[in-house]
Amino acid sequence: MSALQAVELFAGLRPDGEPIVERLPVKLLPDDTLQLVRSPAFVKGLASGDIIRADSERREFEIVQHSGNLCIRVLTRKDTAPLAEQLEGPMAKLGGELDLHSPHLLVFSVHVSCGFAAIETLFNPINSADSYWQYANVYDPTDGVTPLNWWLPLLQPEKAHT
């Protein structure tokens, strides 16, 4: 198994116009593509396990293959510890993992096959004036509302071979 490496990807612009770059741990695959080890905190459109091609000079990426994981971000003005404690067990029951725990941000990965309804039932109760959650790789990053639908082929029943 190869050692983990890191890739820097463009994640957006700060209010002052300065670029935000996120450094993500990856595994280098034999075909020179990269597999994300955890879901990103800021880069939109990616989740743990996704395979990408990265242009390191421009800090851009192309998704080669979706892993099937959803990236879920929880942001709060308060300490994330109580939310992490509340969510980590139920997420584990869905097969999900807590990828990042910082003072005001949690990042989870969970396979899309567990169902959007199950995820939303778990996360919707945390929405408040101080906290909210969002999918990071479900909606088009430019408009924030158009579903990307990359999961549809993954959820199709396999056809019987005759």
Secondary structure, 3 states (H helix, E strand, C coil): CCCCEEEEEEEEECCCCCEEEEEEEEEECCCCCEEECCCCCCCCCCCCCCEEEEECCCCEEEEEECCCEEEEEEEECCCCHHHHHHHHHHHHHCCCEEEEEECCEEEEEEEHHHCHHHHHHHHHHHCCCCEEEEECCCECCCCCCCECCCCHHHHCCCCCCC
